[in-house]
Amino acid sequence: MTDTTIDQPTLSASEEHEIWALLSHVRDGMITLRDRELRSVGISGVQGGVLWALHTLKKLDIPATPTELAERVFRRTPTTWAMVNRMEKQGLVRCVRSTQGRKQVLVEMTQKGEEVYRRFLEERRVIPRLLTSLAPEEREQLTTILAKLQDQINRELEGMPPLP
């Protein structure tokens, strides 16, 4: 029988907790600050992310299906559908049938959505202020480290059943 154990560097529970807590607190803090910042625009940070994704997909000429949006905003498709429905009621987006396939639905920004997106871009001050508190080299290092962690997460998730 072949030993398939992979040698893992050791990590104490204390170190694991410290890193986990810092990442969680930074993420939660950034979300809270972004949401507070966008109150004047009338949207949440997640809704701003959906508008950003719609703008980006349009620029790249990629159909904005709910599944594509979900991937761009790191949410499950049903969660994204619910968000899109709320945004449609707010007049920010509209759902249209694709001319390519009758069953495919595309999401597009309305004129109101475009205006809110412009205001969203104008109001983005807090996250840039946080990130520019780091030197350019530190931001580059942080990006490299976070991308490495994201790659490992993606590898770990491969082959795992999706969450219910």
C-alpha positions as CSV (number, residue, x, y, z in Angstrom):
1,M,0.0,0.0,0.0
2,T,1.3,3.4,-1.0
3,D,1.4,6.2,1.5
4,T,-0.4,9.2,-0.1
5,T,0.0,11.5,2.9
6,I,1.2,14.9,1.9
7,D,3.5,16.6,4.3
8,Q,1.9,19.8,5.5
9,P,3.8,22.6,7.3
10,T,2.6,22.7,10.9
11,L,0.3,25.5,12.0
12,S,-0.6,25.9,15.6
13,A,-4.3,26.4,16.5
14,S,-3.4,29.8,17.9
15,E,-1.8,31.0,14.7
16,E,-4.6,29.6,12.6
17,H,-7.2,31.4,14.8
18,E,-5.2,34.7,14.6
19,I,-5.0,34.6,10.8
20,W,-8.6,33.5,10.4
21,A,-9.9,36.2,12.8
22,L,-7.9,38.9,11.1
23,L,-9.1,38.0,7.6
24,S,-12.7,37.7,8.9
25,H,-12.6,41.1,10.7
26,V,-10.9,42.8,7.8
27,R,-13.5,41.4,5.4
28,D,-16.5,42.2,7.6
29,G,-15.1,45.7,8.4
30,M,-14.6,46.5,4.7
31,I,-18.2,45.3,3.9
32,T,-19.6,47.4,6.7
33,L,-17.7,50.5,5.7
34,R,-18.7,50.1,2.0
35,D,-22.3,49.6,2.9
36,R,-22.3,52.8,5.1
37,E,-20.6,54.7,2.4
38,L,-23.2,53.7,-0.2
39,R,-26.3,54.5,1.9
40,S,-26.4,57.9,0.3
41,V,-26.5,56.2,-3.1
42,G,-29.4,53.9,-2.0
43,I,-27.7,50.6,-2.6
44,S,-25.6,48.0,-0.7
45,G,-22.1,47.0,-1.4
46,V,-23.4,43.8,-2.9
47,Q,-25.7,45.7,-5.2
48,G,-22.8,47.9,-6.2
49,G,-20.9,44.8,-7.0
50,V,-23.8,43.6,-9.3
51,L,-23.8,46.9,-11.1
52,W,-20.0,46.8,-11.5
53,A,-20.3,43.2,-12.8
54,L,-23.0,44.2,-15.3
55,H,-20.9,47.2,-16.5
56,T,-17.8,44.9,-16.9
57,L,-19.7,42.2,-18.7
58,K,-21.2,44.7,-21.1
59,K,-17.7,46.1,-21.8
60,L,-16.3,42.6,-22.4
61,D,-19.4,41.7,-24.6
62,I,-20.2,38.8,-22.3
63,P,-23.9,38.0,-21.9
64,A,-25.0,38.9,-18.3
65,T,-26.8,35.8,-17.3
66,P,-27.7,35.3,-13.6
67,T,-25.1,32.5,-13.5
68,E,-22.4,34.7,-15.0
69,L,-23.3,37.4,-12.5
70,A,-23.2,35.0,-9.6
71,E,-19.6,34.0,-10.6
72,R,-18.6,37.7,-10.8
73,V,-20.0,38.6,-7.4
74,F,-19.0,35.3,-5.6
75,R,-22.6,34.3,-4.8
76,R,-24.7,31.3,-5.6
77,T,-27.0,31.7,-8.6
78,P,-30.3,31.5,-6.5
79,T,-28.9,34.3,-4.2
80,T,-28.0,36.4,-7.2
81,W,-31.5,35.8,-8.7
82,A,-33.0,37.1,-5.5
83,M,-30.7,40.2,-5.6
84,V,-31.5,40.8,-9.3
85,N,-35.3,40.6,-8.5
86,R,-34.9,43.2,-5.7
87,M,-32.8,45.4,-8.0
88,E,-35.4,45.1,-10.7
89,K,-38.1,46.3,-8.3
90,Q,-35.9,49.3,-7.5
91,G,-35.7,50.0,-11.2
92,L,-31.9,49.5,-11.4
93,V,-31.9,46.5,-13.7
94,R,-34.3,44.6,-16.1
95,C,-34.4,41.0,-17.1
96,V,-34.9,40.3,-20.8
97,R,-35.1,37.1,-22.8
98,S,-32.1,36.3,-24.9
99,T,-32.5,36.4,-28.6
100,Q,-30.1,33.4,-28.7
101,G,-32.2,31.0,-26.6
102,R,-35.8,31.5,-25.4
103,K,-35.0,30.1,-22.0
104,Q,-31.9,32.2,-21.3
105,V,-32.5,35.4,-19.3
106,L,-30.1,38.3,-19.5
107,V,-29.8,41.1,-17.0
108,E,-29.1,44.6,-18.0
109,M,-28.8,48.0,-16.3
110,T,-31.6,50.5,-16.7
111,Q,-30.9,54.2,-17.1
112,K,-31.5,54.6,-13.4
113,G,-29.0,51.7,-12.8
114,E,-26.4,53.5,-15.0
115,E,-26.9,56.7,-12.9
116,V,-26.6,54.8,-9.6
117,Y,-23.5,53.0,-10.9
118,R,-21.9,56.4,-11.7
119,R,-22.7,57.7,-8.2
120,F,-21.4,54.4,-6.8
121,L,-18.0,55.0,-8.5
122,E,-18.0,58.6,-7.2
123,E,-18.7,57.5,-3.6
124,R,-15.9,54.9,-3.4
125,R,-13.6,56.6,-1.0
126,V,-13.3,54.4,2.1
127,I,-11.8,51.2,0.5
128,P,-9.2,53.2,-1.5
129,R,-8.4,55.1,1.7
130,L,-7.9,51.8,3.6
131,L,-5.8,50.3,0.8
132,T,-3.6,53.3,0.2
133,S,-2.7,53.2,3.9
134,L,-0.4,50.4,2.7
135,A,2.7,51.2,0.6
136,P,2.5,50.1,-3.1
137,E,4.9,47.2,-2.3
138,E,2.7,46.1,0.6
139,R,-0.4,46.2,-1.7
140,E,1.4,44.1,-4.2
141,Q,2.5,41.6,-1.5
142,L,-1.1,41.5,-0.1
143,T,-2.5,40.9,-3.6
144,T,0.0,38.1,-4.2
145,I,-0.7,36.4,-0.9
146,L,-4.5,36.7,-1.2
147,A,-4.4,35.4,-4.8
148,K,-2.3,32.4,-3.6
149,L,-4.9,31.7,-0.9
150,Q,-7.7,32.0,-3.4
151,D,-6.0,29.6,-5.8
152,Q,-5.6,27.1,-2.9
153,I,-9.3,27.5,-1.9
154,N,-10.3,26.9,-5.5
155,R,-8.2,23.7,-5.6
156,E,-9.7,22.5,-2.2
157,L,-13.3,23.2,-3.5
158,E,-12.7,21.2,-6.8
159,G,-14.7,18.0,-6.7
160,M,-16.6,19.0,-3.5
161,P,-20.4,18.9,-3.8
162,P,-21.9,22.4,-3.9
163,L,-23.5,23.8,-0.8
164,P,-27.3,23.2,-0.6
